[in-house]
Amino acid sequence: MVPDFPTVVLNECSSTMDEAKLFVSNNFVFTPTCVVARTQTQGRGRGGSIWVQSDQKCLAKPLSENQKEVEQMRFHRLGDALQDEVDFLPLTFIWPTSCLKIPMSWISLAVGCALHDAVSRFIEFAKDRYFQLPYREHILPYFLKWPNDLITLEEGKKLGGILCESSFLGGVCQEIYIGIGFNFFSHPALPHSQSLLEILFSSDKIPKILDHWDKQNSRGLLLSFFSTALCEELYEYLAFYRDVSQLKALALARSVPLGTLLCVEKSQHCGAFTGLDDHGGLLLEGLSKSLLSAQVQLSKARYEKKAVAPKELHVPIVKNLKLQKKENGFALSHKHLSLVKLKRQNSPIPLVETIHPSEESPRPSHALISSMLKARMSGRLENPQAPRLENFRRIGGRIENSLQERLDTHLSHRFKFHCREDWYHRVALGEVMIERNSPKEPQRGHQPILIKVKPTYRMKNYDQIWLFHPPEYEPTSLFEIDVVYDNGDICIFSKPPNLVIHAAGLYLKNTFIEVIRKMGFGDCAPVHRIDRETSGLLVCARQTPTRRKLSEAFRSSQVRKFYLAVSKGTRALPERFRVDLPIGEPQESSIRIKMWVGGNHAQPATTNFVRLAQHGHYSLFACFPVTGRTNQIRVHLAALGHWIVGDKMYHKDEQVFIDFYEKGLTADVLRNVEFPRHMLHNTGVIFNPEAQIDSLQSSPVVTPFPSDMLEFPVIKELLKNAQIPLEKEEQMRALQEIFLNLRAWDFSQEPSLEV
């Protein structure tokens, strides 16, 4: 979830960059913050000139008498700060390095990409909301010119500029300062400047359009939308880990075309733009070294299609690069540039499409910017600094029967989302602290005293463990969840994938419980669980007696559950069968948290299966678990040689999960599992009569396939073969009919399969 950007608005200052640094010297800054000025007299940008627009109507509104008395005003969000303005104001973002997850040399380019994408989002918004306005038939194309300008290539004029500075303390970078000047409604009276309005409309139309927006009081709305989009894009580009190849691909997709003629250092050298190096440096034809800092201008010749012959370049460039327009954004058709930023859909994590040369159709995926990986290794090894105490939280209860166990050993045994080596490093970094003699039930206002210890520290009675967990470690979640059923007491939600139920391990705030609380369902509590990656129905209840009754129904198998799974395997299986194989801890496995058939502490487990459709080696199974063991459906299908598509843990090659755990969802992992998460969907639920839940025993509650599964090319073929419609309402009726037909089936007469 993108945090709010607290904003300070100044009536007048010489430079928002200097004011931002002064603000940091007087305040603690834990989250990205913005300093804005209505009038800037000696800023770094615009040649140090006074901030004056060419169109007098676009100057800031005159200050009221009350505003004149207040030199600065504070807002929770940048969008709120600009709501009453009539043009975009000069601003500087203060970005703490604790919120920075990309290499520092790429910051300027990443900010440029964010500004580029915010402009794209604004254009879509404006054309949708004000569709009747006379837009240009061909809106002027705009590009990022290395490293810090947004320009229109045809006009060679500047839309916005970026300036990044940093502050250091004791040799450690503390904050990044990002200054942005952007020509929104108007621009300075300079020949090389252009406004956003001028790329949307011809010059003779702009006065009437401004009058139209003034009459509707729309300027504030447009500025608020743009500034909010800019904050979201900045957070996405700077606060999530991306490797160099991804950053390079994102920047190249938004940069001036390869082959554009650029002049550096006052035209001392002019050459064709040939790409970026691994540090974000500019590569120009004829230069033996990349440029990390230089004055770069477009050549008067600008862009010539035949200016660059690849075989004549001294540095390698990507050939046959095509940017293809897709329904949800763009895709690059090159194996080395497979990740590009697409249109946001309710989350700061982007949707991406990868196109492999061997395939004609794209393979879509959700780019899970491995939140698991972010929290696993904090990334502070590169930028060490003392963790702030306000970002620590308790994990587990206090120690009461101490065995004098080493701290790192205790943590790896009790909290298995890290291995012992990872815990060792986190303790050594100061990300795990101990509260000695902690109270069993802390009273309100209790102020713990935390001490830093070594990984070899021996646990003692009444020790309480505290873990460093700042907001940027928190995996991202959705803002809203579909409510499928609600009778005032029992409430059934359709949980999206990649959302945990309760706060645990890496997850504190972005959980199912937290999301429904914000939706107004704070009194609802789940009566069962489904895996983080599994999508589908989750039954909750408001009142304690109802929760107990429903929980007992799940424990005593008085509930029929209907799952759909997409698997891949070559073993021939009957149309209907059952699996009666106990599940326990595997004796030989590199994955500590994995379950498997047999093993230690095995418990009986039964699942009934019906194959609804088949397409090549892929199958669509209706799954009816009789018992409720951990990962039961995934284990049983994998044991039969039909691992669920997207399942890293139960893939036939355990190294796939190990690579995912250590490196995140890399291209190699995705190529092996074919989908970012396991394709298991909790589709339907109905209670047996003995459960005495009258409202839920006459007909099943069902939920259709989630959108991410429908994007998988194979699923459409499977649904077609199973005669299940794609349209939501028709699909729900078809799934309900399948559930009713199969719920009474006697699977005891079907074959029981073995491994």
Solvent accessible surface area in square Angstrom, and as a share of the most:
residue,aa,sasa,rsa
1,M,63,0.28
2,V,30,0.17
3,P,43,0.27
4,D,82,0.42
5,F,4,0.02
6,P,50,0.32
7,T,1,0.01
8,V,6,0.03
9,V,1,0.01
10,L,18,0.09
11,N,24,0.12
12,E,114,0.51
13,C,10,0.06
14,S,51,0.33
15,S,3,0.02
16,T,6,0.04
17,M,5,0.02
18,D,64,0.33
19,E,50,0.22
20,A,0,0.00
21,K,67,0.28
22,L,102,0.51
23,F,29,0.12
24,V,27,0.16
25,S,83,0.54
26,N,108,0.55
27,N,50,0.26
28,F,169,0.70
29,V,9,0.05
30,F,90,0.38
31,T,42,0.24
32,P,1,0.00
33,T,8,0.04
34,C,0,0.00
35,V,2,0.01
36,V,0,0.00
37,A,0,0.00
38,R,23,0.08
39,T,52,0.30
40,Q,15,0.07
41,T,36,0.21
42,Q,128,0.57
43,G,2,0.02
44,R,99,0.36
45,G,44,0.42
46,R,51,0.19
47,G,84,0.81
48,G,33,0.32
49,S,55,0.35
50,I,99,0.50
51,W,23,0.08
52,V,74,0.43
53,Q,9,0.04
54,S,57,0.37
55,D,45,0.23
56,Q,121,0.54
57,K,103,0.44
58,C,1,0.00
59,L,66,0.33
60,A,34,0.26
61,K,105,0.44
62,P,128,0.81
63,L,46,0.23
64,S,58,0.37
65,E,122,0.55
66,N,114,0.59
67,Q,53,0.23
68,K,115,0.49
69,E,142,0.64
70,V,70,0.41
71,E,140,0.63
72,Q,70,0.31
73,M,62,0.27
74,R,142,0.52
75,F,55,0.23
76,H,148,0.66
77,R,79,0.29
78,L,1,0.01
79,G,1,0.01
80,D,59,0.31
81,A,4,0.03
82,L,1,0.00
83,Q,80,0.35
84,D,104,0.54
85,E,7,0.03
86,V,20,0.12
87,D,4,0.02
88,F,1,0.00
89,L,6,0.03
90,P,3,0.02
91,L,3,0.01
92,T,1,0.00
93,F,0,0.00
94,I,0,0.00
95,W,0,0.00
96,P,6,0.04
97,T,6,0.04
98,S,39,0.25
99,C,7,0.04
100,L,11,0.05
101,K,35,0.15
102,I,9,0.05
103,P,56,0.35
104,M,71,0.32
105,S,55,0.36
106,W,2,0.01
107,I,6,0.03
108,S,29,0.19
109,L,4,0.02
110,A,4,0.03
111,V,0,0.00
112,G,1,0.01
113,C,2,0.01
114,A,0,0.00
115,L,1,0.00
116,H,27,0.12
117,D,11,0.05
118,A,0,0.00
119,V,0,0.00
120,S,34,0.22
121,R,50,0.18
122,F,0,0.00
123,I,16,0.08
124,E,92,0.41
125,F,41,0.17
126,A,0,0.00
127,K,88,0.37
128,D,116,0.60
129,R,128,0.47
130,Y,10,0.04
131,F,156,0.65
132,Q,105,0.47
133,L,20,0.10
134,P,66,0.42
135,Y,39,0.15
136,R,72,0.26
137,E,159,0.71
138,H,148,0.66
139,I,43,0.22
140,L,13,0.07
141,P,51,0.32
142,Y,31,0.12
143,F,47,0.20
144,L,0,0.00
145,K,11,0.05
146,W,11,0.04
147,P,24,0.15
148,N,47,0.24
149,D,20,0.10
150,L,1,0.00
151,I,5,0.03
152,T,0,0.00
153,L,17,0.08
154,E,108,0.49
155,E,70,0.32
156,G,25,0.24
157,K,64,0.27
158,K,65,0.28
159,L,0,0.00
160,G,2,0.02
161,G,15,0.15
162,I,9,0.04
163,L,63,0.31
164,C,38,0.23
165,E,46,0.21
166,S,44,0.28
167,S,33,0.21
168,F,121,0.51
169,L,130,0.65
170,G,80,0.77
171,G,69,0.66
172,V,44,0.25
173,C,8,0.05
174,Q,45,0.20
175,E,19,0.09
176,I,4,0.02
177,Y,3,0.01
178,I,0,0.00
179,G,11,0.11
180,I,4,0.02
181,G,20,0.19
182,F,1,0.01
183,N,5,0.03
184,F,0,0.00
185,F,5,0.02
186,S,5,0.03
187,H,30,0.13
188,P,10,0.07
189,A,85,0.66
190,L,68,0.34
191,P,114,0.71
192,H,96,0.43
193,S,6,0.04
194,Q,11,0.05
195,S,2,0.01
196,L,0,0.00
197,L,0,0.00
198,E,35,0.16
199,I,0,0.00
200,L,0,0.00
201,F,0,0.00
202,S,40,0.26
203,S,79,0.51
204,D,104,0.54
205,K,80,0.34
206,I,21,0.11
207,P,78,0.49
208,K,156,0.66
209,I,5,0.03
210,L,3,0.01
211,D,60,0.31
212,H,53,0.23
213,W,0,0.00
214,D,54,0.28
215,K,171,0.73
216,Q,94,0.42
217,N,133,0.68
218,S,5,0.04
219,R,9,0.03
220,G,8,0.08
221,L,59,0.29
222,L,0,0.00
223,L,0,0.00
224,S,14,0.09
225,F,56,0.23
226,F,0,0.00
227,S,0,0.00
228,T,37,0.21
229,A,1,0.01
230,L,0,0.00
231,C,8,0.05
232,E,38,0.17
233,E,0,0.00
234,L,0,0.00
235,Y,17,0.06
236,E,1,0.00
237,Y,1,0.00
238,L,1,0.00
239,A,1,0.01
240,F,7,0.03
241,Y,112,0.42
242,R,3,0.01
243,D,58,0.30
244,V,45,0.26
245,S,65,0.42
246,Q,51,0.23
247,L,6,0.03
248,K,44,0.18
249,A,1,0.01
250,L,2,0.01
251,A,1,0.01
252,L,23,0.11
253,A,23,0.18
254,R,16,0.06
255,S,9,0.06
256,V,4,0.02
257,P,40,0.25
258,L,49,0.25
259,G,5,0.05
260,T,0,0.00
261,L,28,0.14
262,L,1,0.00
263,C,17,0.10
264,V,6,0.03
265,E,75,0.33
266,K,172,0.73
267,S,80,0.51
268,Q,154,0.69
269,H,49,0.22
270,C,65,0.39
271,G,6,0.06
272,A,0,0.00
273,F,4,0.01
274,T,4,0.02
275,G,5,0.05
276,L,8,0.04
277,D,32,0.16
278,D,79,0.41
279,H,114,0.51
280,G,4,0.03
281,G,0,0.00
282,L,0,0.00
283,L,30,0.15
284,L,3,0.02
285,E,48,0.22
286,G,47,0.45
287,L,44,0.22
288,S,115,0.74
289,K,161,0.68
290,S,36,0.23
291,L,36,0.18
292,L,110,0.55
293,S,97,0.62
294,A,24,0.18
295,Q,108,0.48
296,V,9,0.05
297,Q,114,0.51
298,L,31,0.16
299,S,10,0.07
300,K,203,0.86
301,A,48,0.37
302,R,94,0.34
303,Y,87,0.33
304,E,81,0.36
305,K,179,0.76
306,K,194,0.82
307,A,30,0.23
308,V,26,0.15
309,A,34,0.26
310,P,65,0.41
311,K,182,0.77
312,E,108,0.48
313,L,20,0.10
314,H,147,0.66
315,V,34,0.19
316,P,126,0.79
317,I,39,0.20
318,V,38,0.22
319,K,122,0.52
320,N,129,0.66
321,L,58,0.29
322,K,127,0.54
323,L,90,0.45
324,Q,64,0.28
325,K,142,0.60
326,K,48,0.20
327,E,166,0.75
328,N,41,0.21
329,G,8,0.07
330,F,82,0.34
331,A,0,0.00
332,L,3,0.02
333,S,31,0.20
334,H,37,0.17
335,K,129,0.55
336,H,122,0.54
337,L,8,0.04
338,S,29,0.19
339,L,22,0.11
340,V,2,0.01
341,K,13,0.06
342,L,7,0.03
343,K,102,0.43
344,R,32,0.12
345,Q,77,0.34
346,N,111,0.57
347,S,18,0.12
348,P,2,0.01
349,I,34,0.17
350,P,4,0.02
351,L,13,0.07
352,V,6,0.04
353,E,25,0.11
354,T,17,0.10
355,I,18,0.09
356,H,44,0.20
357,P,102,0.64
358,S,107,0.69
359,E,61,0.28
360,E,182,0.82
361,S,61,0.39
362,P,40,0.25
363,R,50,0.18
364,P,23,0.15
365,S,5,0.03
366,H,51,0.23
367,A,12,0.09
368,L,41,0.20
369,I,19,0.10
370,S,17,0.11
371,S,24,0.15
372,M,38,0.17
373,L,32,0.16
374,K,15,0.06
375,A,1,0.01
376,R,5,0.02
377,M,56,0.25
378,S,5,0.03
379,G,45,0.44
380,R,19,0.07
381,L,107,0.53
382,E,145,0.65
383,N,42,0.21
384,P,69,0.44
385,Q,46,0.20
386,A,89,0.69
387,P,30,0.19
388,R,85,0.31
389,L,112,0.56
390,E,103,0.46
391,N,32,0.16
392,F,14,0.06
393,R,35,0.13
394,R,90,0.33
395,I,11,0.06
396,G,40,0.39
397,G,39,0.38
398,R,60,0.22
399,I,17,0.09
400,E,71,0.32
401,N,135,0.69
402,S,29,0.19
403,L,158,0.79
404,Q,95,0.42
405,E,48,0.22
406,R,57,0.21
407,L,0,0.00
408,D,1,0.01
409,T,23,0.13
410,H,24,0.11
411,L,0,0.00
412,S,9,0.06
413,H,117,0.52
414,R,105,0.38
415,F,29,0.12
416,K,100,0.42
417,F,44,0.18
418,H,0,0.00
419,C,40,0.24
420,R,112,0.41
421,E,111,0.50
422,D,16,0.08
423,W,0,0.00
424,Y,94,0.36
425,H,71,0.32
426,R,3,0.01
427,V,0,0.00
428,A,55,0.43
429,L,37,0.18
430,G,5,0.05
431,E,0,0.00
432,V,0,0.00
433,M,25,0.11
434,I,0,0.00
435,E,6,0.03
436,R,113,0.41
437,N,117,0.60
438,S,4,0.03
439,P,53,0.34
440,K,139,0.59
441,E,131,0.59
442,P,54,0.34
443,Q,138,0.61
444,R,246,0.90
445,G,60,0.58
446,H,61,0.27
447,Q,147,0.65
448,P,41,0.26
449,I,142,0.72
450,L,29,0.14
451,I,57,0.29
452,K,129,0.55
453,V,17,0.10
454,K,150,0.64
455,P,13,0.08
456,T,68,0.40
457,Y,26,0.10
458,R,120,0.44
459,M,3,0.01
460,K,83,0.35
461,N,70,0.36
462,Y,96,0.37
463,D,1,0.01
464,Q,8,0.03
465,I,1,0.00
466,W,23,0.08
467,L,2,0.01
468,F,10,0.04
469,H,14,0.06
470,P,3,0.02
471,P,87,0.55
472,E,13,0.06
473,Y,2,0.01
474,E,16,0.07
475,P,6,0.04
476,T,26,0.15
477,S,7,0.05
478,L,58,0.29
479,F,100,0.42
480,E,124,0.55
481,I,6,0.03
482,D,94,0.49
483,V,60,0.35
484,V,49,0.28
485,Y,49,0.19
486,D,68,0.35
487,N,76,0.39
488,G,51,0.49
489,D,30,0.15
490,I,9,0.04
491,C,0,0.00
492,I,0,0.00
493,F,0,0.00
494,S,21,0.14
495,K,2,0.01
496,P,19,0.12
497,P,29,0.18
498,N,35,0.18
499,L,4,0.02
500,V,22,0.12
501,I,9,0.04
502,H,67,0.30
503,A,56,0.44
504,A,62,0.48
505,G,21,0.20
506,L,11,0.05
507,Y,19,0.07
508,L,61,0.30
509,K,117,0.49
510,N,14,0.07
511,T,3,0.02
512,F,0,0.00
513,I,54,0.27
514,E,38,0.17
515,V,6,0.03
516,I,1,0.01
517,R,127,0.46
518,K,109,0.46
519,M,49,0.22
520,G,63,0.60
521,F,30,0.13
522,G,52,0.50
523,D,79,0.41
524,C,7,0.04
525,A,31,0.24
526,P,22,0.14
527,V,16,0.09
528,H,28,0.13
529,R,174,0.63
530,I,17,0.09
531,D,48,0.25
532,R,53,0.19
533,E,16,0.07
534,T,2,0.01
535,S,1,0.01
536,G,0,0.00
537,L,1,0.00
538,L,0,0.00
539,V,1,0.00
540,C,0,0.00
541,A,0,0.00
542,R,51,0.19
543,Q,106,0.47
544,T,58,0.34
545,P,92,0.58
546,T,21,0.12
547,R,62,0.23
548,R,170,0.62
549,K,90,0.38
550,L,0,0.00
551,S,24,0.15
552,E,83,0.37
553,A,2,0.01
554,F,30,0.12
555,R,172,0.63
556,S,49,0.32
557,S,57,0.37
558,Q,43,0.19
559,V,7,0.04
560,R,56,0.20
561,K,32,0.14
562,F,0,0.00
563,Y,22,0.08
564,L,0,0.00
565,A,0,0.00
566,V,0,0.00
567,S,0,0.00
568,K,52,0.22
569,G,11,0.11
570,T,109,0.63
571,R,93,0.34
572,A,98,0.76
573,L,16,0.08
574,P,49,0.31
575,E,96,0.43
576,R,62,0.23
577,F,0,0.00
578,R,58,0.21
579,V,0,0.00
580,D,57,0.30
581,L,12,0.06
582,P,56,0.35
583,I,4,0.02
584,G,1,0.01
585,E,84,0.37
586,P,32,0.20
587,Q,139,0.62
588,E,164,0.73
589,S,40,0.26
590,S,79,0.51
591,I,8,0.04
592,R,127,0.46
593,I,78,0.40
594,K,18,0.07
595,M,41,0.18
596,W,75,0.26
597,V,31,0.18
598,G,23,0.22
599,G,34,0.32
600,N,66,0.34
601,H,154,0.69
602,A,43,0.34
603,Q,96,0.43
604,P,97,0.61
605,A,3,0.02
606,T,30,0.17
607,T,0,0.00
608,N,13,0.07
609,F,0,0.00
610,V,4,0.03
611,R,58,0.21
612,L,38,0.19
613,A,9,0.07
614,Q,92,0.41
615,H,72,0.32
616,G,62,0.59
617,H,101,0.45
618,Y,34,0.13
619,S,1,0.00
620,L,0,0.00
621,F,0,0.00
622,A,0,0.00
623,C,0,0.00
624,F,2,0.01
625,P,15,0.10
626,V,69,0.40
627,T,32,0.19
628,G,64,0.62
629,R,77,0.28
630,T,83,0.49
631,N,22,0.11
632,Q,8,0.04
633,I,9,0.05
634,R,19,0.07
635,V,0,0.00
636,H,0,0.00
637,L,0,0.00
638,A,15,0.11
639,A,9,0.07
640,L,3,0.01
641,G,41,0.40
642,H,5,0.02
643,W,20,0.07
644,I,1,0.00
645,V,0,0.00
646,G,0,0.00
647,D,1,0.00
648,K,7,0.03
649,M,21,0.09
650,Y,5,0.02
651,H,12,0.05
652,K,169,0.72
653,D,71,0.37
654,E,44,0.20
655,Q,88,0.39
656,V,6,0.04
657,F,21,0.09
658,I,43,0.22
659,D,38,0.19
660,F,12,0.05
661,Y,39,0.15
662,E,101,0.45
663,K,121,0.51
664,G,1,0.01
665,L,33,0.16
666,T,46,0.27
667,A,68,0.52
668,D,81,0.42
669,V,2,0.01
670,L,26,0.13
671,R,123,0.45
672,N,70,0.36
673,V,0,0.00
674,E,29,0.13
675,F,3,0.01
676,P,2,0.01
677,R,2,0.01
678,H,5,0.02
679,M,0,0.00
680,L,9,0.05
681,H,2,0.01
682,N,3,0.01
683,T,0,0.00
684,G,0,0.00
685,V,6,0.04
686,I,1,0.00
687,F,0,0.00
688,N,23,0.12
689,P,88,0.55
690,E,105,0.47
691,A,6,0.05
692,Q,124,0.55
693,I,11,0.05
694,D,111,0.57
695,S,60,0.39
696,L,3,0.02
697,Q,49,0.22
698,S,91,0.59
699,S,54,0.35
700,P,4,0.02
701,V,18,0.10
702,V,6,0.04
703,T,5,0.03
704,P,21,0.13
705,F,9,0.04
706,P,25,0.16
707,S,81,0.52
708,D,7,0.04
709,M,0,0.00
710,L,42,0.21
711,E,56,0.25
712,F,13,0.05
713,P,54,0.34
714,V,22,0.12
715,I,0,0.00
716,K,102,0.43
717,E,70,0.31
718,L,0,0.00
719,L,1,0.01
720,K,151,0.64
721,N,76,0.39
722,A,20,0.15
723,Q,159,0.71
724,I,6,0.03
725,P,43,0.27
726,L,90,0.45
727,E,90,0.40
728,K,111,0.47
729,E,92,0.41
730,E,82,0.37
731,Q,1,0.01
732,M,46,0.21
733,R,145,0.53
734,A,19,0.15
735,L,0,0.00
736,Q,57,0.25
737,E,108,0.48
738,I,30,0.15
739,F,0,0.00
740,L,76,0.38
741,N,95,0.49
742,L,11,0.05
743,R,56,0.20
744,A,91,0.70
745,W,104,0.37
746,D,79,0.41
747,F,10,0.04
748,S,71,0.46
749,Q,144,0.64
750,E,35,0.16
751,P,66,0.41
752,S,44,0.29
753,L,25,0.12
754,E,108,0.48
755,V,107,0.62
